[in-house]
Each structure stands twice: as structure tokens, then as C-alpha cells.
Amino acid sequence: MSAGFSVVIPAYNYGHCIERAVQSVLSQSYSDFEVLVINDGSTDNTDEIMRALENQHSDVLRYIPQVNQGLSAVRNRGIEEARFPWLIFLDADDEMCSEALSALEKCAQESPQARLLIGGHYSCSGDACEKIRPRPITADCKKNFAAFLGKKLTISNGACAMHQQLFATVRYDPNLRHTEDLPVFAHVLANYPVAETPEPIAKIHKHADSMRHDVRAALTVGMSLEERIFDNNGLPEWAQKERKSYRVRRLLSLLKICDRAKSYSDVRDLYRQLFREAPLTALQPRYLRRLLKSLMK
């Protein structure tokens, strides 16, 4: 029996590339799927483009405009609207690889207990694309959870499929406007079996104005991300053992983001927090150099 996929594409002012994302799904040879494009209050020509596409492909494409509520709210809306058991959240500036749905279907059939399917992807900067294979996963939720928090297991939206059953126990937090997927993936990995396929599922396009590079958005979430992951997130008791090490890794991540953005006052503040939490780590030359550079500015 076919699994079936609902591909949810959140759209906010991506009229210049939304058709590419939609067409990459419509061109799949796999037949049991739908495309849901949720326009989160775009002010560009997204609405015009999507209404024309919906008229052409009304059998598999649904277009849902709404007032701006943020990416978490869009994903939660997609969960409510989806008609198929598996969901894929494809960003509007990315695209699905050919035969991606067939590869995920095969993975689901080979691992019927899995509730998260992780595939490979292409990381693209301009015309150059690098093929990225998924990191190995295990049958041990503890190991998968620790690997994810330690950035040894990476998951890219658009290159994974999530079963509807997951969302009976977790949803995206509408108050998070950055890194909103991390608490969800952490919950899933700590509680559910996972499977992987080496096949590339999506082309992930990197560009300078991506949310992943938004230092202000990252700092707005800041260290509260630790609480979002570890408090009231349905984690098993054993997961708390990873909390201290994650706190240090989060500080290091924010420190690097601020250093790249030349936000030197934030570098100094984060370094002080890092020194209190892990002085030996803070005294490593690469982090001392960031501190010294910030002090000279």
C-alpha cells in the first residue's frame, strides 16, 4: 500500500522562485501526493503566481493564503490541512530532487516502524551544488538525540518526511521565529524510530538573506532555545543528561554567528557566559581569538 505525501511549501515574498519549488514536486513520477502552498501574507506577486498555478493543477495543488503569522504557524496549518500520512516541509526557495518521493516511499516500506525519514540533499550556492549524504542513524533514540544536539546528525527541512502521528505529541511553537524546527526534531528523535535513505531528496539553496543568517533573529531566541528543547517538550527523563553539553554548544554557535556578523558587544557577552559554563572550552585559542578581536573593536 502506498504511503502518500503532503508537501507543504510555506511562502513569504518568494514570488521570484515559488514556481520552481512547486514544479519540482509536480514533476515527480510518484503519484500519491499533494502540494500545499501556504502564503503567509506575502506582499509581492506570490498570490498572482500561485492562483495561476492552482488553476492549472487543481487536482494535486492547493493554495492557502493567510495573514502573516510566521513559519511555525504555517507549518502547523500544513499539519492540519494535510490529507496524506507523511509530511514534507519544502522551503519556497528550495526544490525537490527528481524521484525524491519514490525514494522516501521505498524507505518507508523498508522501515515500517519509522516515523521520521531522513534523506540526502544537495547544498547549492549559486550554480555549484555539493551532494550531502545523511549521517548514519541507529535504532537507539538516546544516540540519535545526542548526535543531533551535537551536530553530528543533521536534518534539513525539505530533505526529510515526518509522519502525521508525530504531531499528536509535538507542534511548532508560534512564538519561535528562528530555529523553530530544533525542538520538534529533538522531541521526535528522543521518542520515535528513524530511518534514512542515501538518495538526495532536495536541493537546498543557500543565499545571504536566508533566515539562517539572521543574527538578530538568532539572538532574539538566544539561550531560550535550551528551555524550548528541554522543558515541557515531551522528552524522556534520560534526555536531561545532554542539557549541560547542549548549553555550551548553543553558546558556541551564537558566538560564531555574532563573530561573523561583527556584532562584537554580543561576542563579549556570550564569551563571558561561555567562560562561566565551560572555562576550559572558553580558553581554547579559537575562542580567545574571537574575544580579543571583539575587544579591539
C-alpha positions as CSV (number, residue, x, y, z in Angstrom):
1,M,0.0,0.0,0.0
2,S,1.4,3.4,-0.9
3,A,2.4,5.8,1.9
4,G,1.3,9.1,0.3
5,F,2.9,12.5,0.9
6,S,1.7,16.0,1.6
7,V,4.4,18.5,0.5
8,V,3.8,21.8,2.4
9,I,5.5,24.9,1.0
10,P,5.5,27.9,3.2
11,A,5.7,31.1,1.1
12,Y,6.5,34.6,2.2
13,N,7.7,37.0,-0.5
14,Y,9.3,34.3,-2.7
15,G,7.3,35.0,-5.8
16,H,10.6,35.0,-7.8
17,C,11.2,31.3,-7.1
18,I,8.0,29.8,-5.7
19,E,7.1,28.3,-9.1
20,R,10.4,26.4,-9.3
21,A,9.7,24.8,-5.9
22,V,6.1,23.9,-6.9
23,Q,7.1,22.5,-10.3
24,S,9.8,20.3,-8.7
25,V,7.1,18.5,-6.8
26,L,4.6,18.4,-9.6
27,S,7.2,16.7,-11.9
28,Q,7.6,13.7,-9.6
29,S,6.8,10.3,-11.1
30,Y,5.3,9.1,-7.8
31,S,1.6,9.6,-7.9
32,D,0.2,9.7,-4.3
33,F,1.0,13.2,-3.2
34,E,-0.4,16.7,-2.9
35,V,1.2,20.1,-2.8
36,L,0.0,22.7,-0.2
37,V,1.3,26.2,-0.7
38,I,0.5,28.4,2.3
39,N,1.1,32.1,1.6
40,D,1.9,33.7,4.9
41,G,0.8,37.2,4.0
42,S,3.2,37.9,1.1
43,T,3.3,41.5,-0.3
44,D,5.0,40.5,-3.6
45,N,3.5,38.7,-6.6
46,T,3.2,35.3,-4.8
47,D,-0.6,35.4,-4.8
48,E,-0.8,36.0,-8.5
49,I,1.6,33.3,-9.4
50,M,0.0,30.7,-7.1
51,R,-3.6,31.3,-8.3
52,A,-2.5,30.7,-11.9
53,L,-0.7,27.5,-10.9
54,E,-3.6,26.3,-8.8
55,N,-5.9,26.8,-11.8
56,Q,-3.6,24.6,-13.9
57,H,-3.0,21.9,-11.3
58,S,-6.1,21.9,-9.1
59,D,-6.1,18.1,-8.9
60,V,-2.9,18.0,-6.7
61,L,-2.2,21.6,-5.8
62,R,-4.0,23.6,-3.0
63,Y,-3.2,27.2,-2.4
64,I,-4.0,28.6,1.0
65,P,-3.4,32.4,1.7
66,Q,-3.4,33.7,5.3
67,V,-2.4,36.7,7.2
68,N,1.2,36.8,8.3
69,Q,1.7,34.5,11.4
70,G,5.3,33.2,11.0
71,L,6.8,30.0,9.8
72,S,5.8,27.9,12.9
73,A,2.1,28.8,12.4
74,V,2.4,28.0,8.7
75,R,3.8,24.5,9.4
76,N,1.1,23.9,12.0
77,R,-1.5,24.9,9.4
78,G,0.0,22.5,7.0
79,I,-0.3,19.7,9.5
80,E,-4.0,20.4,9.9
81,E,-4.6,20.6,6.2
82,A,-2.6,17.6,5.1
83,R,-4.5,14.7,3.6
84,F,-1.7,12.2,3.4
85,P,0.1,10.4,6.3
86,W,3.6,11.8,5.5
87,L,4.5,15.5,5.5
88,I,7.5,17.2,3.8
89,F,8.1,20.9,4.6
90,L,9.8,22.2,1.5
91,D,11.1,25.8,1.6
92,A,9.9,28.1,-1.2
93,D,13.4,28.9,-2.3
94,D,14.5,25.2,-2.4
95,E,13.4,22.4,-4.8
96,M,12.7,18.7,-4.7
97,C,15.0,16.3,-6.5
98,S,13.6,14.1,-9.2
99,E,12.4,10.7,-7.8
100,A,12.6,12.0,-4.3
101,L,9.1,10.8,-3.3
102,S,9.8,7.4,-4.8
103,A,12.9,7.2,-2.6
104,L,11.1,8.2,0.5
105,E,8.3,5.7,-0.3
106,K,10.8,2.9,-0.6
107,C,12.4,4.0,2.7
108,A,9.0,4.0,4.5
109,Q,8.2,0.5,3.1
110,E,11.6,-0.9,4.2
111,S,11.3,0.6,7.7
112,P,7.6,0.5,8.6
113,Q,8.2,1.4,12.3
114,A,10.0,4.7,11.4
115,R,8.2,7.9,11.9
116,L,10.9,10.2,10.5
117,L,12.6,9.6,7.2
118,I,15.9,11.4,6.6
119,G,17.3,11.7,3.1
120,G,20.4,13.2,1.5
121,H,20.4,16.6,-0.2
122,Y,22.3,19.0,-2.4
123,S,23.8,22.1,-0.8
124,C,23.7,24.7,-3.5
125,S,25.5,28.1,-3.7
126,G,24.8,29.7,-7.0
127,D,25.3,27.1,-9.7
128,A,27.6,24.9,-7.5
129,C,25.9,22.0,-5.7
130,E,27.5,19.6,-3.2
131,K,25.9,16.3,-2.6
132,I,25.4,15.6,1.1
133,R,24.7,12.1,2.4
134,P,22.7,11.8,5.7
135,R,24.8,10.9,8.7
136,P,24.2,7.4,10.0
137,I,21.4,6.9,12.4
138,T,20.9,4.0,14.9
139,A,18.0,2.1,16.5
140,D,18.9,3.8,19.8
141,C,16.9,7.0,20.4
142,K,19.5,8.1,23.0
143,K,22.3,8.1,20.5
144,N,20.3,9.8,17.8
145,F,19.2,12.5,20.2
146,A,22.7,13.2,21.4
147,A,24.1,13.1,17.8
148,F,21.5,15.7,16.7
149,L,22.2,18.1,19.6
150,G,25.9,17.6,19.0
151,K,25.5,18.5,15.3
152,K,26.7,15.0,14.3
153,L,23.3,14.2,12.9
154,T,21.9,17.0,10.7
155,I,18.3,17.2,9.3
156,S,17.3,19.5,6.6
157,N,13.6,20.5,6.1
158,G,12.7,19.5,2.6
159,A,15.0,16.5,2.7
160,C,13.0,14.6,5.3
161,A,9.5,13.3,5.8
162,M,7.6,13.3,9.0
163,H,4.6,11.1,9.8
164,Q,1.3,12.6,10.9
165,Q,1.4,10.5,14.1
166,L,4.3,12.6,15.4
167,F,2.2,15.7,15.6
168,A,-0.1,14.1,18.2
169,T,2.7,14.8,20.7
170,V,4.5,17.9,19.3
171,R,3.8,21.0,17.3
172,Y,5.9,24.0,16.2
173,D,6.0,26.9,18.6
174,P,4.4,30.0,17.1
175,N,6.5,32.2,19.4
176,L,9.7,30.9,17.8
177,R,10.6,32.9,14.7
178,H,14.1,31.3,14.3
179,T,15.3,27.7,14.8
180,E,11.7,26.6,15.3
181,D,12.4,23.2,13.9
182,L,15.0,22.2,16.5
183,P,12.7,21.5,19.5
184,V,10.5,19.4,17.1
185,F,13.3,17.3,15.8
186,A,14.7,16.9,19.3
187,H,11.4,15.6,20.5
188,V,11.0,13.2,17.6
189,L,14.5,11.8,17.8
190,A,14.1,11.2,21.6
191,N,10.8,9.4,21.2
192,Y,10.4,7.7,17.8
193,P,12.3,5.3,15.5
194,V,14.0,6.9,12.5
195,A,15.1,5.6,9.1
196,E,17.4,7.1,6.4
197,T,17.9,6.9,2.7
198,P,21.1,7.9,0.9
199,E,19.1,9.2,-2.0
200,P,19.1,13.0,-2.4
201,I,15.6,14.4,-1.6
202,A,16.0,18.2,-2.1
203,K,18.3,20.9,-3.4
204,I,18.8,23.4,-0.6
205,H,19.7,26.8,-1.9
206,K,21.9,29.0,0.3
207,H,21.7,32.7,0.0
208,A,22.7,35.8,2.0
209,D,19.2,36.8,3.0
210,S,18.2,33.4,4.4
211,M,16.8,33.3,7.9
212,R,19.7,31.0,8.9
213,H,22.0,34.1,8.6
214,D,19.7,36.5,10.5
215,V,21.8,37.3,13.6
216,R,19.1,39.4,15.2
217,A,16.6,36.6,14.9
218,A,19.1,34.2,16.3
219,L,19.8,36.4,19.3
220,T,16.1,37.0,19.9
221,V,15.8,33.3,20.5
222,G,19.2,33.2,22.2
223,M,19.7,30.8,25.0
224,S,16.0,30.3,25.5
225,L,16.3,27.6,22.8
226,E,17.7,25.4,25.6
227,E,14.4,25.7,27.5
228,R,12.3,25.1,24.4
229,I,14.1,21.8,23.8
230,F,14.4,20.5,27.4
231,D,11.4,21.9,29.3
232,N,7.9,20.8,28.6
233,N,8.9,19.2,25.3
234,G,7.8,15.7,26.0
235,L,11.4,14.3,26.4
236,P,12.2,11.2,28.3
237,E,13.9,11.7,31.7
238,W,17.3,10.5,30.3
239,A,17.4,13.3,27.8
240,Q,18.3,15.8,30.6
241,K,21.8,14.4,30.8
242,E,22.5,16.2,27.5
243,R,21.4,19.6,28.7
244,K,24.7,21.0,30.0
245,S,26.7,20.0,27.0
246,Y,24.0,21.4,24.7
247,R,24.1,24.7,26.6
248,V,27.8,25.0,25.9
249,R,27.3,24.1,22.2
250,R,24.5,26.7,21.9
251,L,26.7,29.4,23.4
252,L,29.5,28.5,20.9
253,S,27.0,28.6,18.0
254,L,25.8,32.1,18.9
255,L,29.3,33.2,19.5
256,K,30.3,32.2,16.0
257,I,27.2,33.8,14.4
258,C,27.9,37.1,16.2
259,D,31.6,37.0,15.3
260,R,30.7,36.5,11.6
261,A,28.2,39.4,11.8
262,K,30.8,41.6,13.5
263,S,28.4,42.1,16.4
264,Y,31.3,42.4,18.9
265,S,29.4,43.5,22.0
266,D,27.3,40.3,21.7
267,V,30.6,38.3,21.2
268,R,31.9,39.7,24.5
269,D,28.6,39.0,26.4
270,L,28.4,35.4,25.0
271,Y,32.1,34.8,25.8
272,R,31.5,35.7,29.5
273,Q,28.6,33.3,29.6
274,L,30.8,30.6,28.0
275,F,33.6,31.2,30.4
276,R,31.2,30.7,33.4
277,E,29.8,27.5,31.9
278,A,33.0,25.9,30.5
279,P,36.2,27.8,31.2
280,L,38.5,25.2,29.6
281,T,36.5,25.4,26.4
282,A,36.4,29.2,26.5
283,L,40.2,29.3,26.8
284,Q,40.8,27.4,23.6
285,P,42.8,29.6,21.2
286,R,40.0,29.9,18.5
287,Y,37.5,31.3,21.0
288,L,40.1,33.5,22.7
289,R,40.9,35.0,19.3
290,R,37.2,35.9,18.8
291,L,37.2,37.6,22.2
292,L,40.4,39.5,21.6
293,K,39.1,40.7,18.2
294,S,35.9,41.9,19.8
295,L,37.9,43.8,22.4
296,M,39.9,45.7,19.7
297,K,36.7,47.0,18.0
